[in-house]
Amino acid sequence: MIYLDNGATSFPKPPRVSAAVWHCLRHYAGNAGRGAHKMSVFAAEKIWETRSLLASLFHIENPEVIVFTQNCTEGLNLGIKGILRPGDDVVISDMEHNSVYRPCIALAEKGVRTLFAEADDDGTVSPEAILKSVTPRTRMVCLQHASNVGGGINPIREIGKALHEKGILFMVDAAQTAGCVDIDVMRDYIDILAFPGHKGLLGPQGTGGLYVREGIDIHPLREGGTGSSSESPFMPDFLPDRLESGTLNLPGIVGLLEGVRFVLHHGAENIGRHERNLSMRFAENIKHLPGVRILGPQEGMQRTGVISLAVAKRDAGEIADILNRRYGIAVRSGLHCAPLAAEKFGVLKTGSVRFSPGVFTSAREMDYAFRSMREILS
């Protein structure tokens, strides 16, 4: 199987990721923060080490403001629902994934209004479009760093600076960029950063996290045991405990530790460059096929390695099925949980076929994917 669905979850993982998960389950799967015995203490040390490496990756000064979640979606829900209150406005783009779109829309019944900043035709959002949508009631702007459909990278540094000057919170969805694009929460004026562990960070599924700038209070979405302040009927008022009730996914987190270690060793920018080079090689070939339209930014523009195709008079699901059954190629088809983006690109009815190479994808595999598409379309 040639795996080109890294935009959904990365595969394969670095060998040390699976080895770390297995070693944890075999030797030290204690409950961190819930005991003084050596297994519990060692588990806590591993969790702290993972926080520290994530802090290094995202240029975060204090690892304690990183909260572990089960995925990026949980982090986004924490930030959106834990901050916005009746009477607030939240601004998102008309390209957002359902993990941003749905939580914001769900808050309408609680008196939170969602406003949409219009993206350009290539799917990216300008600072001017964001500021045009801001109102005196706007408490937060929540924006994807890059589209999971078109691959376009938004200018978050310029947007963050403009929002910082207005005192508006800036939350970034790094589902498609964590691990393959350099992210600096201070330089980019990011107040809250949600990220998955199982995509560009190369960790196991069921892992993710949320960075919360010091001084921002997020109301917990759940309450329970934290191993701290146990005498109080209320959740602790400090991070990460305030947002981490219950037992953490220790095997997943130690796997994530090795994934992040791999990214730091090789460099997020180098990994991203490799993926972009492969996708641009693929795009340069496939754009000449009749009826094929590449969604998102074109040559020379800021984008990730994601390449989505709309094929005239062909259903995306049919093409993906043929790629899977006949050629042994794994891609994703459909709306990619992003109906706003599909509507923006005019593929709401047909969907698109998404090719997303990863750090272990080779040029030969991408060339084979092109030849396969050429055969299918001929």
JOFENMO-V457232 format. One record per residue. N is the residue number from 1. RES is the residue in one letter. SS is DSSP state (a for helix, b for strand, c for the rest). PHI is phi in degrees with one decimal (999 if undefined). OMEGA is omega in radians with two decimals (NA if undefined). Layout:
BEGIN
N | RES | SS | PHI | OMEGA
N | RES | SS | PHI | OMEGA
END
This chain:
BEGIN
1 | M | c | 999 | 3.01
2 | I | b | -94.5 | -3.00
3 | Y | b | -94.8 | 3.13
4 | L | c | -127.2 | 3.13
5 | D | b | -127.9 | -3.11
6 | N | c | -69.1 | 3.06
7 | G | c | -67.8 | 3.09
8 | A | c | -91.7 | 3.04
9 | T | c | -163.6 | -3.04
10 | S | c | -79.6 | 3.10
11 | F | c | -160.8 | -0.09
12 | P | c | -75.5 | 3.06
13 | K | c | -92.6 | 3.00
14 | P | c | -57.0 | -3.08
15 | P | a | -53.4 | -3.09
16 | R | a | -70.1 | 3.11
17 | V | a | -66.7 | -3.14
18 | S | a | -65.6 | 3.13
19 | A | a | -63.4 | -3.14
20 | A | a | -67.4 | 3.11
21 | V | a | -62.6 | -3.13
22 | W | a | -63.6 | 3.14
23 | H | a | -63.7 | 3.11
24 | C | a | -61.0 | -3.11
25 | L | a | -63.3 | -3.11
26 | R | a | -83.6 | -2.89
27 | H | a | -125.0 | -3.06
28 | Y | c | -149.9 | -3.10
29 | A | c | -79.3 | 3.07
30 | G | c | -82.1 | -3.11
31 | N | c | -96.3 | -3.07
32 | A | c | -62.0 | 3.09
33 | G | c | 76.4 | -3.10
34 | R | c | -118.4 | -3.14
35 | G | c | -173.2 | 3.13
36 | A | c | -105.1 | -3.14
37 | H | c | -74.3 | -2.95
38 | K | a | -65.2 | 3.12
39 | M | a | -67.6 | 3.12
40 | S | a | -66.9 | -3.14
41 | V | a | -65.4 | -3.14
42 | F | a | -65.4 | 3.09
43 | A | a | -60.9 | 3.13
44 | A | a | -62.8 | 3.12
45 | E | a | -64.5 | 3.12
46 | K | a | -65.4 | 3.12
47 | I | a | -65.3 | 3.11
48 | W | a | -64.7 | 3.12
49 | E | a | -61.9 | 3.12
50 | T | a | -67.1 | 3.07
51 | R | a | -57.0 | -3.07
52 | S | a | -66.0 | 3.12
53 | L | a | -68.3 | 3.06
54 | L | a | -62.8 | 3.10
55 | A | a | -62.3 | 3.10
56 | S | a | -64.3 | -3.10
57 | L | a | -63.6 | -3.06
58 | F | a | -98.3 | 3.10
59 | H | c | 60.2 | 3.12
60 | I | c | -102.0 | -3.05
61 | E | c | -71.2 | -3.03
62 | N | c | -115.7 | -3.12
63 | P | a | -60.5 | -3.09
64 | E | a | -67.3 | -3.14
65 | V | a | -91.0 | 3.01
66 | I | b | -100.7 | -3.10
67 | V | b | -109.2 | 3.10
68 | F | b | -82.2 | 3.09
69 | T | b | -129.9 | -3.14
70 | Q | c | -84.3 | 3.10
71 | N | c | -174.3 | 3.13
72 | C | a | -68.0 | -3.13
73 | T | a | -60.0 | 3.11
74 | E | a | -63.5 | 3.11
75 | G | a | -62.2 | 3.12
76 | L | a | -63.8 | 3.10
77 | N | a | -63.3 | 3.09
78 | L | a | -58.7 | -3.09
79 | G | a | -67.9 | -3.08
80 | I | a | -70.8 | -3.06
81 | K | a | -79.8 | -3.12
82 | G | a | -84.1 | -3.11
83 | I | a | -115.6 | -3.02
84 | L | c | -71.0 | -3.09
85 | R | c | -129.1 | 3.10
86 | P | c | -51.3 | -3.12
87 | G | c | 96.5 | 3.13
88 | D | c | -83.0 | 2.90
89 | D | b | -108.2 | 2.99
90 | V | b | -124.8 | 3.14
91 | V | b | -106.5 | 3.01
92 | I | b | -129.0 | 3.11
93 | S | b | -92.6 | 3.08
94 | D | c | -87.3 | 3.09
95 | M | c | -125.4 | -2.94
96 | E | c | -70.3 | 3.01
97 | H | c | -67.2 | 3.12
98 | N | a | -60.5 | 3.13
99 | S | a | -69.6 | 2.99
100 | V | a | -103.1 | -3.06
101 | Y | a | -60.3 | -3.05
102 | R | a | -66.5 | 3.10
103 | P | a | -59.9 | 3.13
104 | C | a | -67.1 | 3.14
105 | I | a | -64.2 | -3.14
106 | A | a | -62.7 | -3.12
107 | L | a | -80.2 | 3.13
108 | A | a | -59.4 | -3.13
109 | E | a | -68.6 | 3.09
110 | K | a | -103.6 | 3.05
111 | G | c | 87.7 | 3.07
112 | V | c | -100.6 | -3.12
113 | R | b | -99.5 | 3.10
114 | T | b | -102.4 | 3.11
115 | L | b | -113.4 | -3.03
116 | F | b | -112.7 | 3.00
117 | A | b | -87.5 | -3.06
118 | E | c | -83.4 | 3.09
119 | A | c | -80.0 | 3.04
120 | D | c | -71.1 | -3.11
121 | D | c | -61.4 | 3.13
122 | D | c | -84.4 | 3.08
123 | G | c | 92.2 | 3.10
124 | T | c | -96.4 | -3.05
125 | V | c | -116.7 | -3.12
126 | S | c | -89.7 | 3.04
127 | P | a | -57.2 | -3.13
128 | E | a | -63.9 | 3.13
129 | A | a | -66.8 | 3.10
130 | I | a | -65.3 | -3.09
131 | L | a | -65.0 | 3.11
132 | K | a | -64.6 | -3.10
133 | S | a | -91.0 | -3.10
134 | V | c | -73.1 | 3.09
135 | T | c | -122.7 | 3.07
136 | P | c | -60.3 | -3.14
137 | R | c | -90.4 | -3.04
138 | T | b | -68.8 | 3.11
139 | R | b | -99.8 | -3.05
140 | M | b | -147.1 | 2.88
141 | V | b | -114.6 | 3.12
142 | C | b | -117.4 | -2.97
143 | L | b | -140.1 | 3.03
144 | Q | b | -71.8 | 3.09
145 | H | c | -70.3 | 3.10
146 | A | b | -147.8 | -3.12
147 | S | c | -75.1 | 3.06
148 | N | c | -81.7 | 3.11
149 | V | c | -106.7 | -3.09
150 | G | c | -91.7 | 3.11
151 | G | c | 81.0 | -3.11
152 | G | b | -66.8 | -3.14
153 | I | b | -95.5 | 3.13
154 | N | c | -79.7 | -3.14
155 | P | c | -78.6 | -2.99
156 | I | a | -67.0 | -3.14
157 | R | a | -63.9 | 3.14
158 | E | a | -68.2 | 3.11
159 | I | a | -65.5 | -3.13
160 | G | a | -60.8 | 3.13
161 | K | a | -63.6 | 3.14
162 | A | a | -63.8 | 3.14
163 | L | a | -72.9 | 3.11
164 | H | a | -59.8 | 3.14
165 | E | a | -67.4 | 3.12
166 | K | a | -97.3 | 3.13
167 | G | c | 73.1 | -3.14
168 | I | c | -103.6 | 3.14
169 | L | b | -66.4 | -3.13
170 | F | b | -121.1 | 3.11
171 | M | b | -110.7 | -3.07
172 | V | b | -117.8 | 3.05
173 | D | b | -93.8 | -3.08
174 | A | c | -100.6 | -3.09
175 | A | c | -58.6 | -3.07
176 | Q | c | -103.3 | -3.03
177 | T | c | -123.7 | -3.13
178 | A | b | -61.6 | -3.14
179 | G | c | 102.5 | 3.12
180 | C | c | -133.5 | 3.03
181 | V | b | -135.7 | 3.13
182 | D | c | -66.3 | 3.12
183 | I | c | -123.8 | 3.10
184 | D | c | -127.4 | -3.00
185 | V | c | -63.6 | 3.13
186 | M | c | -78.1 | -3.14
187 | R | c | -61.4 | -3.06
188 | D | c | -92.3 | 3.09
189 | Y | c | 57.2 | -3.14
190 | I | c | -90.8 | 3.10
191 | D | c | -88.1 | -3.12
192 | I | b | -138.5 | -3.12
193 | L | b | -127.9 | 3.05
194 | A | b | -104.1 | -3.10
195 | F | b | -146.7 | 3.04
196 | P | b | -88.2 | 3.05
197 | G | c | -93.1 | -2.94
198 | H | c | -97.7 | 3.13
199 | K | c | -103.0 | -3.07
200 | G | c | -65.9 | 3.10
201 | L | c | -85.5 | 2.93
202 | L | c | 67.9 | 3.09
203 | G | c | -87.5 | 3.12
204 | P | c | -72.5 | 2.98
205 | Q | c | -64.2 | -3.09
206 | G | c | 87.7 | 3.12
207 | T | c | -128.9 | 3.10
208 | G | b | 179.3 | -3.11
209 | G | b | -164.3 | -3.14
210 | L | b | -139.0 | 2.98
211 | Y | b | -93.8 | 3.12
212 | V | b | -127.0 | 3.14
213 | R | c | -59.3 | -3.13
214 | E | c | -57.9 | -3.12
215 | G | c | 100.8 | 3.11
216 | I | c | -96.0 | -3.13
217 | D | c | -101.8 | 3.06
218 | I | c | -106.6 | 3.13
219 | H | c | -73.0 | -3.12
220 | P | c | -62.0 | 3.03
221 | L | c | -88.4 | 3.06
222 | R | c | -146.3 | 3.12
223 | E | c | -120.9 | 3.12
224 | G | c | 167.5 | -3.10
225 | G | c | -72.9 | 3.13
226 | T | c | -127.6 | -3.05
227 | G | c | 80.9 | 3.11
228 | S | c | -136.1 | -3.14
229 | S | c | 49.9 | -3.04
230 | S | c | -66.3 | 3.14
231 | E | c | -76.6 | -3.07
232 | S | c | -93.4 | 3.06
233 | P | c | -77.0 | -3.08
234 | F | c | -112.2 | 3.09
235 | M | c | -65.8 | 3.08
236 | P | c | -57.5 | -3.12
237 | D | c | -99.9 | -3.12
238 | F | c | -129.9 | 3.10
239 | L | c | -91.3 | 0.05
240 | P | c | -86.5 | -3.00
241 | D | a | -58.6 | -3.08
242 | R | a | -58.1 | -3.06
243 | L | a | -115.9 | -3.09
244 | E | c | -126.1 | 3.11
245 | S | c | -75.9 | 3.14
246 | G | c | 88.0 | -3.10
247 | T | c | -74.2 | 3.12
248 | L | c | -77.6 | 3.12
249 | N | c | -81.6 | -3.05
250 | L | a | -59.1 | 3.12
251 | P | a | -58.4 | 3.10
252 | G | a | -65.2 | -3.10
253 | I | a | -68.7 | 3.12
254 | V | a | -71.0 | 3.01
255 | G | a | -67.2 | 3.09
256 | L | a | -61.2 | 3.10
257 | L | a | -54.6 | -3.13
258 | E | a | -72.3 | 3.07
259 | G | a | -64.2 | 3.13
260 | V | a | -66.0 | 3.10
261 | R | a | -60.4 | 3.11
262 | F | a | -63.0 | -3.13
263 | V | a | -62.6 | 3.14
264 | L | a | -64.1 | -3.13
265 | H | a | -67.4 | -3.07
266 | H | a | -89.8 | 3.13
267 | G | c | 91.3 | 3.14
268 | A | a | -59.3 | -3.13
269 | E | a | -65.7 | 3.12
270 | N | a | -67.0 | 3.10
271 | I | a | -64.0 | 3.13
272 | G | a | -61.9 | 3.13
273 | R | a | -64.2 | 3.11
274 | H | a | -59.7 | -3.12
275 | E | a | -66.7 | 3.12
276 | R | a | -66.3 | 3.12
277 | N | a | -60.5 | 3.12
278 | L | a | -65.7 | -3.10
279 | S | a | -68.5 | 3.11
280 | M | a | -70.5 | 3.05
281 | R | a | -62.0 | 3.12
282 | F | a | -64.7 | -3.11
283 | A | a | -64.0 | -3.12
284 | E | a | -61.2 | 3.11
285 | N | a | -78.6 | -2.94
286 | I | a | -78.3 | -3.11
287 | K | c | -65.2 | -3.14
288 | H | c | -86.4 | 3.12
289 | L | c | -74.6 | -3.10
290 | P | c | -65.6 | 3.06
291 | G | c | 82.0 | -3.10
292 | V | b | -97.9 | 3.07
293 | R | b | -124.6 | 3.10
294 | I | b | -89.5 | -3.12
295 | L | c | -83.3 | 3.06
296 | G | c | 90.6 | -3.11
297 | P | c | -59.6 | 3.14
298 | Q | c | -95.3 | -3.02
299 | E | c | -58.1 | 3.04
300 | G | c | 82.5 | -3.11
301 | M | c | -105.2 | -3.11
302 | Q | c | -68.3 | 3.11
303 | R | b | -157.1 | 3.03
304 | T | c | -88.8 | -3.14
305 | G | c | -82.7 | -3.13
306 | V | b | -71.8 | 3.06
307 | I | b | -128.8 | 3.10
308 | S | b | -111.6 | -3.08
309 | L | b | -118.2 | 2.92
310 | A | b | -106.6 | -3.10
311 | V | b | -115.8 | -3.08
312 | A | c | -58.1 | 3.05
313 | K | c | 61.7 | 3.09
314 | R | c | -130.6 | 3.10
315 | D | c | -79.8 | -3.09
316 | A | a | -62.4 | -3.13
317 | G | a | -64.1 | 3.11
318 | E | a | -63.4 | -3.13
319 | I | a | -64.4 | 3.14
320 | A | a | -62.6 | 3.13
321 | D | a | -65.8 | 3.11
322 | I | a | -65.9 | 3.10
323 | L | a | -58.0 | -3.12
324 | N | a | -71.6 | -3.01
325 | R | a | -75.2 | -3.01
326 | R | a | -90.9 | -3.01
327 | Y | a | -116.4 | 3.14
328 | G | c | 67.8 | -3.13
329 | I | b | -116.1 | 3.14
330 | A | b | -97.8 | 3.05
331 | V | c | -131.7 | 3.07
332 | R | b | -119.8 | 3.10
333 | S | b | -130.6 | 3.11
334 | G | b | 110.5 | -3.10
335 | L | c | -98.3 | 3.07
336 | H | c | 58.8 | -3.13
337 | C | c | 58.1 | -3.11
338 | A | c | -138.5 | -3.11
339 | P | a | -63.3 | 3.10
340 | L | a | -63.2 | 3.13
341 | A | a | -67.7 | 3.13
342 | A | a | -61.3 | 3.10
343 | E | a | -66.4 | 3.13
344 | K | a | -60.1 | -3.10
345 | F | a | -89.3 | 3.10
346 | G | c | 75.0 | -3.12
347 | V | c | -124.4 | -3.08
348 | L | c | -64.3 | -3.12
349 | K | c | -87.5 | -3.05
350 | T | c | -98.5 | -3.02
351 | G | c | 73.0 | 3.11
352 | S | b | -136.3 | 3.08
353 | V | b | -101.5 | -3.05
354 | R | b | -108.2 | 3.04
355 | F | b | -109.1 | -3.14
356 | S | b | -134.1 | 3.11
357 | P | c | -68.6 | 3.12
358 | G | c | -126.4 | -3.06
359 | V | c | -64.2 | -3.10
360 | F | c | -98.7 | 3.12
361 | T | c | -75.2 | -3.14
362 | S | c | -105.7 | 3.08
363 | A | a | -62.9 | 3.14
364 | R | a | -63.0 | 3.11
365 | E | a | -67.1 | 3.11
366 | M | a | -68.0 | 3.10
367 | D | a | -65.8 | 3.09
368 | Y | a | -65.0 | 3.10
369 | A | a | -62.9 | 3.09
370 | F | a | -63.8 | -3.13
371 | R | a | -62.5 | 3.11
372 | S | a | -66.3 | 3.10
373 | M | a | -63.3 | 3.13
374 | R | a | -61.1 | 3.11
375 | E | a | -65.5 | -3.12
376 | I | a | -62.6 | -3.05
377 | L | a | -81.4 | 3.10
378 | S | c | -92.8 | NA
END
